[in-house]
Amino acid sequence: MSLAAANKKFREGKHQEAADLYEKLLALDPDNVEALHNLGVIAASHYKQLDTAIDLISRSLSLQPNHPERINNLAIILEKQGHLSEARELLESALKHDPNHSASHYTLGSILYTQEFLSEAENALNNAIKYNSKNHLAYNLLGVIYQDQGLFDKAADMYRKAIKADHEYCDPYYNLSNIKKFSKNDKDLKTLQKFASRIKTLNNPIFAKIFYALGKAYHDLGNDHLAFENFSKANQCDRKNLGYDKQVNEGRLQQIAEIFSPEFIAQHESLACQSKVPVFIVGMPRSGTSLIEQILASHPEVHGAGERPELNQLANNIGILTTPNIPYPECLTLLNDALCTHIGEEYLTALQTLAPKATHIIDKMPANFMLIGLIHLIFPNAKIIHCVRDPIDTCFSCFRTNFTSGHEYSNDLEDLGSIYLQYVTLMEHWKKVLPSKILDVEYESMVNDTEQQISNILEYLDLPWSDECLNYRENNRIVKTASVWQVHQPTYTTSISGWKKYASHLQPLIEALTP
């Protein structure tokens, strides 16, 4: 038994064998700093045991302080746990001792980006590149920062540099595909084709982004057959739907509707939080939520906060705040006025730190359509805008999108049709039990009659007209969604009924959408 043998297994990716050897070594030598660190890395990356990983790596650092690689790995785990400030302080302190550590500058840049300190993040990433000109991660994240601000030329340049630095890194290929329109003799297309030709298996989710990007390229070129073929390969690689259970999901949505009966709403309606600040934009993904937010966020009295996680987190915490281990939505039966007020104040505080003086702050988390009943109880005066788009266009757009997390249904056309019908059923329920609460906005109407639709929405929000809403493309606010390219383009009708070119490929979806 030796440290060298354990490290060999570690480098080969034989995590369980390496972990067993490290544990045996530590039983004999509890202060072996390399074994502590590497076992911590395995706990975090392979077993997702983040608390254990933090303990192990912290012990290694207590024995050998100021080790840049180990400090950086500890910061990465803290970042994954959401302890951003702690991770940031750790890295800033470490970089004072070793300012040349490129990986630490990158991790710091990633944390600052998450905290939306974009200028500071940009500086950190430039430092990462300064100390390692091949830091592909730094180039890619710089591209993301420029992309989020609508600086697409600068973003494209960074993505190409990331590809040049590491041809096997898939993220920049996909990111680049989303901020450009491909042409016939496009150099970027040839680079994509070359990468795809080397892929021999569809069992690795890493390669999904290459096929999503190639599908987008062929879609731009009008080659619908090759586009769909590559979108299908991408979804086969992605495989998120392997853990998706249609029956469980359908049961959950039915349970939400059953709990929020007219009687339950009447019983729990209270003077919880009277604020009119929050505005919720809901709907299926790819239904136009980003476009509506971009338009409204251009109004001088409105702040667009993007897709906020807080409401879903608070909803899932209801059981913990009352009796532990009661999941959502069952825990809703425990709601009372005091709890509604608490949730409302927590959420409002988080929201208003983003824009204290705004008349309205938008939360455009599409999946909040599942929480409309709770929103009404917490914020009886809040406005809810429901984005509606052609069902097949919506679902096919989801199928073509590489979602970073969630949306397990999106890899399968039948699952997409099923979830769409469940979503429609729940929205019909909300409109029945909460009449006049929700404003429907059709994507097609917004595209064809933009000014009138904007006027209707502003009237619903009790806001005066602003020409800035028509100039939404000039708004350089941060947009962190798959629609960032689209919201900086003029409204266009080519996205309406775009599915028809693919009709022969979409029969499973079309049939699933037929009740």
N, C-alpha and C positions, 0 to 999 in steps of 0.2 A: 504494500500500500504506500503510495507516494503522492505528494502534491502534483508532481509532473503528470502522473497518470490521470488524476482527477481533472487537471486543466486540459489534457488532451481530449477527454470525453466532453468537457465543456465546449471546447472549440468546435468539435464535431457535431454539436447540437444534440448529443445524447444526454438529455437533461436529467432523467431519472437516475441513470448510472452515475453521472457526475455528482448529483446531489447525495447519493448513497455514500460515495467515496469521501466527499467533503464532510459529511456528518461523522463518519468514522474517524477522520483526521481530527475533527474538533473534539471528539470524545477523548482523544489522547492529548491534544494541544488546543485548549479552548481559546487561546490568544493568537491563533494563526490568522493574521489579518487578511491574507489573500483568500483563504477558505471561507472566512466570514463574508467577505465582500461578494465573492462569486456565488455562494449559496444564496445570498440576498438577491442577486440579480436573477437567479433561477426562480426564486420564490415569486418575484414580481412579474417577470416576463412570461414564464411558463405556467405557473400555478395561480397567478393573480392574487397572491397572498401579500397584499401591500403592507399591512401592519408588521408582519413577520420580516419582510424585506427591509423595512425602515429600521427595525430593531437590530438586524444583523449588520447592515452597512454602518449604522451609527456606532455599533460596538467596534467595528474595524477602524473607524475614524477616531474613536477615543484612544485607540492604541497607536494609531499612526495619523496624526492630524495633518491637515493641509495637503492631502493627496487629491489632486485636481480631478482625476477620472472618477474616483469614488464619491467625491463631493457632488460632481455633476450627476452621477447616477442616483444619488439620494435626492437631489433636487428634481430630477425627472419623475421619481415616484411620488414625491410630495405634490408635484404639479398634477399628476393623475388623480390624486386624492382631493384636489381642489384647494390645497393649502398654498395658494399662489404667493401670498406675501411672505410666508416663511421660506419658500423655495427661492424667491427673489433675493431676500436678505442673505441667504446662505451663499448664493452665487456671487453677489456683489462683494461680499466679504472675501470669498475665495479668489476672485479676480484681482483683488488688491495685492495678494501674495504671488499670483501667477497670471499676469495679464495676457499671456501669450496662448492661453488654452482655448483653441478655436471652438471646441465642442461646448464649453461652458458659455461662451458668448452666444452660441446658437440657442442653447436652452434658455438663457436669459431673454433673448429676443422672442422666443416662443411664448414665454410667460408674459412679457410686456405686451405682445400682440393680443393675447387672451384678455388682458386687462384693458385693452384698447388705448394703450400709450404708444401710438403708431410711430411717432417721431423717435422716441427712445428705442423702440423695437428695431427700427430701421438702422439706428446707430450701432446697436448690439450686433445685428446681422452683418453689417459692413465690417465690423471688427472680426467677426468669425471668418469672413472671407480674407481679411487682411492677414490673418495668421495661418490660413489654410485656403489657398486659392482653389482647391478641389472640393470645398465643402458644399456638396450638392444640396444638402438640406437647407442651408442658408440662402442659396440662390432661389430655391423654390419658394421658401416662405417670403422672401422679398417680393417675388412675383405675386404671391397672394395678397400682400399688403398693397401693392400698386393696383392690382385687380379690384380689390374691395373699394378703392377710391376712384375707380373708373379710368385709371391711367393705363390703358390696355397696351399701348406700344412699349412702355417701360416694363410692364408685366411680361409681355411676350419675350422681350430681350432676356429677362432673368430666367424664364423657363427654358429657353434655348441654352443658356449657360449651364443650367442645372443638368440638362441632358448631356451636354458636352463633358461635364465633370464626371458623370456616372451614367453610362448608356443603359444600365440595368434598372435604374430608379424610375418607377412607373408614374409617380404623381405628376411630374411636370408635363408629360405627354398629354395626360387627360386635362390638366388645367389649361394648357395652351389650346387644346381643341375647343374649349368652351368660350374663348374670347376672340375667335376669328372665324372667317368663312373660308373654307378651303377652295382652291382652284385646281384645274386639271393637272398642271405641271408643278404643283406645290412641293417645295423641298421638304416641308414638314410632313406631308403625306408620305413621301418616299421614306423618310426616317421611320415613320410609324409602320409602314408595310415591311420594312426590313426587320424591325423588332418582332412583329407578329409572326414572321416567317420562322423565327427561331423558337417559338412557343410550341412545345410538343404535347402538352397536357392541358386539359381544362379543369383540372382538379385543384388548382391553386388560385385562391382569391386575389393574390397579388397581381395577376395578369388581367383581372377584370377591367382595370382602367385603360389598358391598351386597346381592348376590343370596344369599349364604350367610345373611346376617342376615334377609332377607325370607323365605327358605325356612324358617328357624327360627320366624319369627313365624307363618306360615301353619300350620306343624306344630303350634305351641302351640294354634292356633285349630281344629285338626282338619280343615283344608282340605287334604287330602292331595294333590289334583291340583295346586293352585297351589304347594304346598310343593315337590313333586318338580320341577315346571317351573322353579322358581327355583334349586333345588339343581343342576339340570342346566345352567342358564345360568352359575351360579357356576363349575362345573367346566370349562365351555367357555372362560370368561374365564381361568381359572387356567392351563390348558394346560401344566402341568408335565410331563404324560405324553408330550409331543411328543419328549422326549429319552429316553423309557423304552424299553428293549429287553428284552422278556420272555425271549428266548432267552439273552441275556447274563446276566441275573439268575438264571435257572434254572441255567445252567451254573456260575455262581459257587457257588450253594448245593450243587449236586451235587459240585463239587470239594471243598468243605469236608467233606462226608460221606465222600468217598473218602479224603481225607488222614487223617481221624480214624477209622481202622480200629481194631479191637481190638488189633492188633499194634502200631500206632503209639502208641496210648495206653499199652500195657504197656511199650514201649521207653522212653517219655519220662516215665512216672510217676516223680516224684522227691520228695524232701523239700524242695520249693521254699519255700513260705511257709506255715507251719503255722497262721497266724492264723485264728480263727473269726469275726473282726469283720465282714467283708463279708457281706451278704445281697443276692442278686440277684433282682429281680422282673422276669420276662421274659414275652413274649407278643406278640400282635399289638396295634397301637394300638387304643384304644377297647374293650379286653377286660376292663377292671376293674383295671388295674395301679395307678392313682391311688387308688382306693378301698382296696385292700389296703395300700398304703403308708400312707395316712392312718390306718387302723386300727392298724397296727403301730407307727407313729410316736407314737401316743398312749400306748404302753407306756413306763414310766419308764426302762427300760434300752435303749431303741431310739431312734436318730436317723434320720429320713427325709431323705436327701440329694438327693432328686429324681432327674432324669435327668442322670447324669454323663457327660461326653464322654471322660473320661480313658482308659477301657479301650479304646475304639475307636481313640483316637489312638495308644496304646501298641502295639496290634495292628498298625496300619498302619506303625508305625516299626520293626517287627522286621527288615524287609529292610534298612533304613538302618543298624540297629545291627550287622548282619552284613555282607552284601554289598549295595551300593547297587542301587537300581532293580529290586528284586524285590518285586512287589506282594503284598498279602494276597489269597488264602491261600497262594500258592505258596511264600512265604518261611517257612511253617511247617515245611518240611522242614529248615530250618536251626536249629530250636530245640535248645537244650541246657539242662542243669540251671542253669548260671550265668545264662543269659539269662532263664529262667523266674523265677529268684530276683530278678534285677534288675527285671523288669517288675512282679513282685509287690510288691517294696519301694517302687518308685516310686508305684504305684497306692495302696498302703496309706498311705503318707505323705500323699498328697493327700487321701485320705478322712478320715484321723484328725485333720487340722487343723480339720475341720468340727465334730468332737465327740470330743475326746480321751478322755473318760471313758465313752463309750457301750459297752455290751456288744456291740451290733450296730449297724452303719450300713448303711442300705439304699441301693442303687443301683437305681433303677427304670427304667433305660433299656430300653424294650421290645425294641428290636432286638438286645439282647445275647443273644437266643436263637441268633443266628448264632455267638456266641463261647463257647458252653457248654463245648465241648471244651477251649478255651484256658483258660477259668476253672478247669476241673478240674485242669489241669496246674500252673497258677500257685497256686491256692488249693484244695488237695485237701480241706480241711475246710469250705469255704464251702458255705452252704445256697443252694439255687436254688428259687424259687417260680415256678411256671408258671401264668399266668392264662389260663383257657379260657372262652370265651363262644360262644353259638350263632354259627355261621359267617356266616349272612346278617345277623344283627343287628350283628355286628362289622364286616363289610364295608360295610354301608349306613351305619353310624355314621361310618366313615372317609370315605365319599362326601359326607357332610353337614358335614365338618369342614375348616376352612381351616388346614392345617398350614403353619407358618412356613417350613419347609425340609424337603427330603427327601420321602419318600413319593410319588415321582413317579407311582406306580401308582394313586394314590387318585382321580385324575380320571376314571377309566374303569372301568365296572362289570366288563367282561371281564378287564381287567388285575387288578382287585381279586380276582376269583375265582381267577385264575391264581396270584397271589402267595400267596394263602391256602393253596392246595394244596401249593405248594412249602414253605411254612412248616410245614405238618402233616407232610410227608415228612421234613424235617430233624429235627423234634421226635421223630418215631418212631425215627429213627436214634439220637439221643442216648439215648433210653430203652433202646434195645437194647444200646449199647456202654457205657452208664453206668447200669446198673440200680440202683434205689433212691437215686439221686442227686437226683432232681427230685421236688418235691411239686406235683401238679396241684391247682389250686383253681378250681372252677367258679363263675363269676359268679352263675349262677342259684341255686346252693346257698347262696352267701354272702348273697344277698338273702332267700331263703326261710327260712334257718336260720342266722342270723348268729352267734349265740353258740356253737353247736357248731363252726362252721367256724373261728371265732377260736381256740377251744380246740384244734382239730387243728393249726393253724398254730403256736401257741405251744408245743405239745408237740414239734413237728418242730424248732423252734428252741431247745429245752431252756430255755424261759423259763417262769416262774411265771405263773399267771393274774393279770390286772389288770383291774378294772372300768373303768379309763380307756379300754380298747380299745372298750368298748361306747358310750362317750361321745365317740367320735372327732369328732363334729360340733362339739364345743366347743373342739377343738384349733385354735388360731390360728396354727399354723406356716405358713410361706410355701409356697404351692403354685403353681408356674409352669407349669401344663399346661392343656389345653383342658377338663379335668374339674374345675377349681377350684370351680365352682358346685355340681356334683353331690356332691363330697365333704363339703360342708357341709349337705347335705340328708339326711333320713332315707332308709334303704334303701327303694326303691320297686320294685314289680313291673311298672309300666307300661313299663319299658324291656325287659322280657322279651317276645320275639316281636313287638316293635313293628313289625318289617318287614312283617308280614302285611297291614297296611292298604295297603301300597304294592306288594303282590305283582304286580299287573298291570304295574307299571313296571320290575320287577326281573328280568324273564325272562333278560336277558343275563348277569346275575350268577348266577342260579340254575343256568342251563345251564353256566356256566363252573365252578361248584363241583361239578358232576357229572362224576366222572372217566371 
